[in-house]
Amino acid sequence: MKEDFLIISDRDFGRVASLRPGGQLEEELDRATIVPSAAVPATVVTMHSRVRYLDESTGERRDVEIVYPEQADVAAGKISVLAPVGTALLGLSVGQPIDWRFPDGRTRRLRVEALLFQPESECSEDEVRHSALAD
């Protein structure tokens, strides 16, 4: 589960921590590198980011927005940060995988394929892809 590192903005960290998440999300917050919102790289999944990810275990590809619990609407692709996928994706960078244990006990490998929108940078998918390729 603990692959590479996570980057979380100070604003997101404070708000998510105030949810008293417990479990896996609390573990992720404990290991995250916290940076000012303005310093979050354009390739990092933040709250309210729209992200395309691949579930390498099933081959399923989805576009979702990571939101706070009161904003969640699965039919609209708005996934709560407290949901397993939301928790797994927060703080990852484009191209970064994570092995994540789901409530059914199975571990699935998720990989961030693209950041379609990130509020901190308001950049396009093409800009993020270009940035990820340059790294």
PyMOL commands that place a pseudoatom at each C-alpha (Angstrom):
pseudoatom trace, name=CA, resn=MET, resi=1, chain=A, elem=C, hetatm=0, pos=[0.000, 0.000, 0.000]
pseudoatom trace, name=CA, resn=LYS, resi=2, chain=A, elem=C, hetatm=0, pos=[2.824, 2.434, 0.773]
pseudoatom trace, name=CA, resn=GLU, resi=3, chain=A, elem=C, hetatm=0, pos=[4.294, 3.076, -2.678]
pseudoatom trace, name=CA, resn=ASP, resi=4, chain=A, elem=C, hetatm=0, pos=[6.353, 6.189, -3.284]
pseudoatom trace, name=CA, resn=PHE, resi=5, chain=A, elem=C, hetatm=0, pos=[5.123, 9.324, -1.611]
pseudoatom trace, name=CA, resn=LEU, resi=6, chain=A, elem=C, hetatm=0, pos=[2.043, 11.491, -1.360]
pseudoatom trace, name=CA, resn=ILE, resi=7, chain=A, elem=C, hetatm=0, pos=[1.750, 15.255, -1.610]
pseudoatom trace, name=CA, resn=ILE, resi=8, chain=A, elem=C, hetatm=0, pos=[-1.189, 16.990, 0.035]
pseudoatom trace, name=CA, resn=SER, resi=9, chain=A, elem=C, hetatm=0, pos=[-1.851, 20.707, 0.229]
pseudoatom trace, name=CA, resn=ASP, resi=10, chain=A, elem=C, hetatm=0, pos=[-2.013, 22.250, 3.677]
pseudoatom trace, name=CA, resn=ARG, resi=11, chain=A, elem=C, hetatm=0, pos=[-5.611, 23.325, 2.957]
pseudoatom trace, name=CA, resn=ASP, resi=12, chain=A, elem=C, hetatm=0, pos=[-6.702, 19.809, 1.909]
pseudoatom trace, name=CA, resn=PHE, resi=13, chain=A, elem=C, hetatm=0, pos=[-4.846, 18.252, 4.832]
pseudoatom trace, name=CA, resn=GLY, resi=14, chain=A, elem=C, hetatm=0, pos=[-6.622, 20.434, 7.374]
pseudoatom trace, name=CA, resn=ARG, resi=15, chain=A, elem=C, hetatm=0, pos=[-10.081, 19.871, 5.943]
pseudoatom trace, name=CA, resn=VAL, resi=16, chain=A, elem=C, hetatm=0, pos=[-9.663, 16.109, 5.421]
pseudoatom trace, name=CA, resn=ALA, resi=17, chain=A, elem=C, hetatm=0, pos=[-8.113, 15.646, 8.876]
pseudoatom trace, name=CA, resn=SER, resi=18, chain=A, elem=C, hetatm=0, pos=[-11.114, 17.468, 10.389]
pseudoatom trace, name=CA, resn=LEU, resi=19, chain=A, elem=C, hetatm=0, pos=[-13.310, 14.640, 9.061]
pseudoatom trace, name=CA, resn=ARG, resi=20, chain=A, elem=C, hetatm=0, pos=[-11.561, 12.356, 11.583]
pseudoatom trace, name=CA, resn=PRO, resi=21, chain=A, elem=C, hetatm=0, pos=[-11.093, 9.759, 8.895]
pseudoatom trace, name=CA, resn=GLY, resi=22, chain=A, elem=C, hetatm=0, pos=[-9.418, 6.891, 10.750]
pseudoatom trace, name=CA, resn=GLY, resi=23, chain=A, elem=C, hetatm=0, pos=[-8.242, 3.720, 9.005]
pseudoatom trace, name=CA, resn=GLN, resi=24, chain=A, elem=C, hetatm=0, pos=[-6.416, 3.867, 5.722]
pseudoatom trace, name=CA, resn=LEU, resi=25, chain=A, elem=C, hetatm=0, pos=[-7.034, 7.577, 5.091]
pseudoatom trace, name=CA, resn=GLU, resi=26, chain=A, elem=C, hetatm=0, pos=[-5.507, 8.481, 8.447]
pseudoatom trace, name=CA, resn=GLU, resi=27, chain=A, elem=C, hetatm=0, pos=[-2.478, 6.334, 7.584]
pseudoatom trace, name=CA, resn=GLU, resi=28, chain=A, elem=C, hetatm=0, pos=[-2.157, 8.139, 4.246]
pseudoatom trace, name=CA, resn=LEU, resi=29, chain=A, elem=C, hetatm=0, pos=[-2.363, 11.554, 5.912]
pseudoatom trace, name=CA, resn=ASP, resi=30, chain=A, elem=C, hetatm=0, pos=[0.336, 10.494, 8.385]
pseudoatom trace, name=CA, resn=ARG, resi=31, chain=A, elem=C, hetatm=0, pos=[2.773, 9.632, 5.600]
pseudoatom trace, name=CA, resn=ALA, resi=32, chain=A, elem=C, hetatm=0, pos=[1.965, 12.556, 3.295]
pseudoatom trace, name=CA, resn=THR, resi=33, chain=A, elem=C, hetatm=0, pos=[4.250, 15.467, 2.525]
pseudoatom trace, name=CA, resn=ILE, resi=34, chain=A, elem=C, hetatm=0, pos=[2.244, 18.603, 3.274]
pseudoatom trace, name=CA, resn=VAL, resi=35, chain=A, elem=C, hetatm=0, pos=[2.940, 21.661, 1.138]
pseudoatom trace, name=CA, resn=PRO, resi=36, chain=A, elem=C, hetatm=0, pos=[1.305, 25.070, 0.653]
pseudoatom trace, name=CA, resn=SER, resi=37, chain=A, elem=C, hetatm=0, pos=[-1.516, 24.937, -1.908]
pseudoatom trace, name=CA, resn=ALA, resi=38, chain=A, elem=C, hetatm=0, pos=[0.435, 27.172, -4.298]
pseudoatom trace, name=CA, resn=ALA, resi=39, chain=A, elem=C, hetatm=0, pos=[3.355, 24.699, -4.236]
pseudoatom trace, name=CA, resn=VAL, resi=40, chain=A, elem=C, hetatm=0, pos=[1.368, 21.592, -5.202]
pseudoatom trace, name=CA, resn=PRO, resi=41, chain=A, elem=C, hetatm=0, pos=[2.749, 20.251, -8.497]
pseudoatom trace, name=CA, resn=ALA, resi=42, chain=A, elem=C, hetatm=0, pos=[0.289, 20.293, -11.419]
pseudoatom trace, name=CA, resn=THR, resi=43, chain=A, elem=C, hetatm=0, pos=[0.503, 16.497, -11.634]
pseudoatom trace, name=CA, resn=VAL, resi=44, chain=A, elem=C, hetatm=0, pos=[-0.790, 15.751, -8.101]
pseudoatom trace, name=CA, resn=VAL, resi=45, chain=A, elem=C, hetatm=0, pos=[-4.360, 14.666, -7.278]
pseudoatom trace, name=CA, resn=THR, resi=46, chain=A, elem=C, hetatm=0, pos=[-5.914, 17.130, -4.829]
pseudoatom trace, name=CA, resn=MET, resi=47, chain=A, elem=C, hetatm=0, pos=[-9.410, 17.597, -3.491]
pseudoatom trace, name=CA, resn=HIS, resi=48, chain=A, elem=C, hetatm=0, pos=[-11.778, 18.549, -6.320]
pseudoatom trace, name=CA, resn=SER, resi=49, chain=A, elem=C, hetatm=0, pos=[-9.362, 17.204, -8.919]
pseudoatom trace, name=CA, resn=ARG, resi=50, chain=A, elem=C, hetatm=0, pos=[-10.836, 15.316, -11.861]
pseudoatom trace, name=CA, resn=VAL, resi=51, chain=A, elem=C, hetatm=0, pos=[-8.664, 12.287, -12.437]
pseudoatom trace, name=CA, resn=ARG, resi=52, chain=A, elem=C, hetatm=0, pos=[-8.558, 9.369, -14.867]
pseudoatom trace, name=CA, resn=TYR, resi=53, chain=A, elem=C, hetatm=0, pos=[-7.348, 6.193, -13.234]
pseudoatom trace, name=CA, resn=LEU, resi=54, chain=A, elem=C, hetatm=0, pos=[-6.871, 2.608, -14.314]
pseudoatom trace, name=CA, resn=ASP, resi=55, chain=A, elem=C, hetatm=0, pos=[-7.694, -0.282, -12.034]
pseudoatom trace, name=CA, resn=GLU, resi=56, chain=A, elem=C, hetatm=0, pos=[-4.905, -2.583, -13.232]
pseudoatom trace, name=CA, resn=SER, resi=57, chain=A, elem=C, hetatm=0, pos=[-6.523, -5.500, -11.412]
pseudoatom trace, name=CA, resn=THR, resi=58, chain=A, elem=C, hetatm=0, pos=[-9.725, -5.330, -13.482]
pseudoatom trace, name=CA, resn=GLY, resi=59, chain=A, elem=C, hetatm=0, pos=[-8.721, -3.254, -16.513]
pseudoatom trace, name=CA, resn=GLU, resi=60, chain=A, elem=C, hetatm=0, pos=[-11.447, -0.712, -15.676]
pseudoatom trace, name=CA, resn=ARG, resi=61, chain=A, elem=C, hetatm=0, pos=[-10.670, 2.918, -16.520]
pseudoatom trace, name=CA, resn=ARG, resi=62, chain=A, elem=C, hetatm=0, pos=[-12.702, 5.706, -14.888]
pseudoatom trace, name=CA, resn=ASP, resi=63, chain=A, elem=C, hetatm=0, pos=[-12.825, 9.476, -14.651]
pseudoatom trace, name=CA, resn=VAL, resi=64, chain=A, elem=C, hetatm=0, pos=[-13.785, 10.725, -11.182]
pseudoatom trace, name=CA, resn=GLU, resi=65, chain=A, elem=C, hetatm=0, pos=[-13.690, 13.885, -9.107]
pseudoatom trace, name=CA, resn=ILE, resi=66, chain=A, elem=C, hetatm=0, pos=[-12.428, 13.574, -5.523]
pseudoatom trace, name=CA, resn=VAL, resi=67, chain=A, elem=C, hetatm=0, pos=[-14.858, 15.438, -3.224]
pseudoatom trace, name=CA, resn=TYR, resi=68, chain=A, elem=C, hetatm=0, pos=[-15.851, 15.795, 0.425]
pseudoatom trace, name=CA, resn=PRO, resi=69, chain=A, elem=C, hetatm=0, pos=[-18.486, 13.339, 1.678]
pseudoatom trace, name=CA, resn=GLU, resi=70, chain=A, elem=C, hetatm=0, pos=[-21.407, 15.788, 1.482]
pseudoatom trace, name=CA, resn=GLN, resi=71, chain=A, elem=C, hetatm=0, pos=[-20.647, 16.413, -2.213]
pseudoatom trace, name=CA, resn=ALA, resi=72, chain=A, elem=C, hetatm=0, pos=[-20.402, 12.758, -3.250]
pseudoatom trace, name=CA, resn=ASP, resi=73, chain=A, elem=C, hetatm=0, pos=[-22.573, 11.624, -6.159]
pseudoatom trace, name=CA, resn=VAL, resi=74, chain=A, elem=C, hetatm=0, pos=[-21.346, 8.362, -7.635]
pseudoatom trace, name=CA, resn=ALA, resi=75, chain=A, elem=C, hetatm=0, pos=[-23.674, 8.644, -10.657]
pseudoatom trace, name=CA, resn=ALA, resi=76, chain=A, elem=C, hetatm=0, pos=[-22.045, 11.997, -11.492]
pseudoatom trace, name=CA, resn=GLY, resi=77, chain=A, elem=C, hetatm=0, pos=[-18.530, 10.608, -10.957]
pseudoatom trace, name=CA, resn=LYS, resi=78, chain=A, elem=C, hetatm=0, pos=[-18.023, 12.507, -7.675]
pseudoatom trace, name=CA, resn=ILE, resi=79, chain=A, elem=C, hetatm=0, pos=[-16.267, 10.134, -5.287]
pseudoatom trace, name=CA, resn=SER, resi=80, chain=A, elem=C, hetatm=0, pos=[-15.898, 10.896, -1.579]
pseudoatom trace, name=CA, resn=VAL, resi=81, chain=A, elem=C, hetatm=0, pos=[-12.396, 11.138, -0.201]
pseudoatom trace, name=CA, resn=LEU, resi=82, chain=A, elem=C, hetatm=0, pos=[-13.632, 8.691, 2.457]
pseudoatom trace, name=CA, resn=ALA, resi=83, chain=A, elem=C, hetatm=0, pos=[-14.475, 6.048, -0.189]
pseudoatom trace, name=CA, resn=PRO, resi=84, chain=A, elem=C, hetatm=0, pos=[-11.705, 3.522, -0.919]
pseudoatom trace, name=CA, resn=VAL, resi=85, chain=A, elem=C, hetatm=0, pos=[-10.939, 4.905, -4.395]
pseudoatom trace, name=CA, resn=GLY, resi=86, chain=A, elem=C, hetatm=0, pos=[-10.991, 8.519, -3.173]
pseudoatom trace, name=CA, resn=THR, resi=87, chain=A, elem=C, hetatm=0, pos=[-8.656, 7.718, -0.297]
pseudoatom trace, name=CA, resn=ALA, resi=88, chain=A, elem=C, hetatm=0, pos=[-6.298, 5.779, -2.567]
pseudoatom trace, name=CA, resn=LEU, resi=89, chain=A, elem=C, hetatm=0, pos=[-6.024, 8.506, -5.228]
pseudoatom trace, name=CA, resn=LEU, resi=90, chain=A, elem=C, hetatm=0, pos=[-5.606, 11.597, -3.039]
pseudoatom trace, name=CA, resn=GLY, resi=91, chain=A, elem=C, hetatm=0, pos=[-2.010, 12.821, -3.147]
pseudoatom trace, name=CA, resn=LEU, resi=92, chain=A, elem=C, hetatm=0, pos=[-0.835, 10.542, -5.972]
pseudoatom trace, name=CA, resn=SER, resi=93, chain=A, elem=C, hetatm=0, pos=[0.887, 11.921, -9.063]
pseudoatom trace, name=CA, resn=VAL, resi=94, chain=A, elem=C, hetatm=0, pos=[0.193, 11.191, -12.726]
pseudoatom trace, name=CA, resn=GLY, resi=95, chain=A, elem=C, hetatm=0, pos=[1.689, 7.790, -13.546]
pseudoatom trace, name=CA, resn=GLN, resi=96, chain=A, elem=C, hetatm=0, pos=[1.944, 6.730, -9.900]
pseudoatom trace, name=CA, resn=PRO, resi=97, chain=A, elem=C, hetatm=0, pos=[0.384, 3.384, -8.887]
pseudoatom trace, name=CA, resn=ILE, resi=98, chain=A, elem=C, hetatm=0, pos=[-0.849, 2.289, -5.486]
pseudoatom trace, name=CA, resn=ASP, resi=99, chain=A, elem=C, hetatm=0, pos=[-1.807, -1.131, -4.191]
pseudoatom trace, name=CA, resn=TRP, resi=100, chain=A, elem=C, hetatm=0, pos=[-4.975, -0.594, -2.165]
pseudoatom trace, name=CA, resn=ARG, resi=101, chain=A, elem=C, hetatm=0, pos=[-6.918, -2.918, 0.104]
pseudoatom trace, name=CA, resn=PHE, resi=102, chain=A, elem=C, hetatm=0, pos=[-10.665, -2.662, -0.490]
pseudoatom trace, name=CA, resn=PRO, resi=103, chain=A, elem=C, hetatm=0, pos=[-13.434, -3.486, 2.008]
pseudoatom trace, name=CA, resn=ASP, resi=104, chain=A, elem=C, hetatm=0, pos=[-13.930, -6.922, 0.417]
pseudoatom trace, name=CA, resn=GLY, resi=105, chain=A, elem=C, hetatm=0, pos=[-10.379, -7.789, 1.507]
pseudoatom trace, name=CA, resn=ARG, resi=106, chain=A, elem=C, hetatm=0, pos=[-8.916, -7.805, -1.984]
pseudoatom trace, name=CA, resn=THR, resi=107, chain=A, elem=C, hetatm=0, pos=[-5.969, -5.621, -2.939]
pseudoatom trace, name=CA, resn=ARG, resi=108, chain=A, elem=C, hetatm=0, pos=[-6.224, -3.795, -6.251]
pseudoatom trace, name=CA, resn=ARG, resi=109, chain=A, elem=C, hetatm=0, pos=[-3.588, -1.780, -8.076]
pseudoatom trace, name=CA, resn=LEU, resi=110, chain=A, elem=C, hetatm=0, pos=[-4.775, 1.654, -9.150]
pseudoatom trace, name=CA, resn=ARG, resi=111, chain=A, elem=C, hetatm=0, pos=[-2.712, 3.920, -11.407]
pseudoatom trace, name=CA, resn=VAL, resi=112, chain=A, elem=C, hetatm=0, pos=[-3.329, 7.618, -12.064]
pseudoatom trace, name=CA, resn=GLU, resi=113, chain=A, elem=C, hetatm=0, pos=[-3.335, 7.997, -15.845]
pseudoatom trace, name=CA, resn=ALA, resi=114, chain=A, elem=C, hetatm=0, pos=[-4.210, 11.681, -16.223]
pseudoatom trace, name=CA, resn=LEU, resi=115, chain=A, elem=C, hetatm=0, pos=[-5.224, 14.706, -14.251]
pseudoatom trace, name=CA, resn=LEU, resi=116, chain=A, elem=C, hetatm=0, pos=[-8.080, 16.280, -16.178]
pseudoatom trace, name=CA, resn=PHE, resi=117, chain=A, elem=C, hetatm=0, pos=[-8.451, 19.224, -13.793]
pseudoatom trace, name=CA, resn=GLN, resi=118, chain=A, elem=C, hetatm=0, pos=[-6.693, 20.322, -10.632]
pseudoatom trace, name=CA, resn=PRO, resi=119, chain=A, elem=C, hetatm=0, pos=[-8.044, 23.417, -8.882]
pseudoatom trace, name=CA, resn=GLU, resi=120, chain=A, elem=C, hetatm=0, pos=[-4.610, 24.523, -7.670]
pseudoatom trace, name=CA, resn=SER, resi=121, chain=A, elem=C, hetatm=0, pos=[-3.253, 24.824, -11.187]
pseudoatom trace, name=CA, resn=GLU, resi=122, chain=A, elem=C, hetatm=0, pos=[-6.364, 25.011, -13.385]
pseudoatom trace, name=CA, resn=CYS, resi=123, chain=A, elem=C, hetatm=0, pos=[-4.373, 23.280, -16.081]
pseudoatom trace, name=CA, resn=SER, resi=124, chain=A, elem=C, hetatm=0, pos=[-5.524, 21.158, -18.986]
pseudoatom trace, name=CA, resn=GLU, resi=125, chain=A, elem=C, hetatm=0, pos=[-5.023, 17.429, -19.465]
pseudoatom trace, name=CA, resn=ASP, resi=126, chain=A, elem=C, hetatm=0, pos=[-2.486, 18.080, -22.261]
pseudoatom trace, name=CA, resn=GLU, resi=127, chain=A, elem=C, hetatm=0, pos=[-0.402, 20.347, -20.015]
pseudoatom trace, name=CA, resn=VAL, resi=128, chain=A, elem=C, hetatm=0, pos=[-0.326, 17.722, -17.265]
pseudoatom trace, name=CA, resn=ARG, resi=129, chain=A, elem=C, hetatm=0, pos=[0.599, 14.942, -19.676]
pseudoatom trace, name=CA, resn=HIS, resi=130, chain=A, elem=C, hetatm=0, pos=[3.391, 17.103, -21.092]
pseudoatom trace, name=CA, resn=SER, resi=131, chain=A, elem=C, hetatm=0, pos=[4.612, 17.917, -17.576]
pseudoatom trace, name=CA, resn=ALA, resi=132, chain=A, elem=C, hetatm=0, pos=[4.547, 14.243, -16.558]
pseudoatom trace, name=CA, resn=LEU, resi=133, chain=A, elem=C, hetatm=0, pos=[6.538, 13.246, -19.655]
pseudoatom trace, name=CA, resn=ALA, resi=134, chain=A, elem=C, hetatm=0, pos=[9.147, 15.930, -18.948]
pseudoatom trace, name=CA, resn=ASP, resi=135, chain=A, elem=C, hetatm=0, pos=[9.840, 14.587, -15.424]
for i in range(1, 135): cmd.bond("trace and resi %d" % i, "trace and resi %d" % (i + 1))
show_as sticks, trace
zoom trace
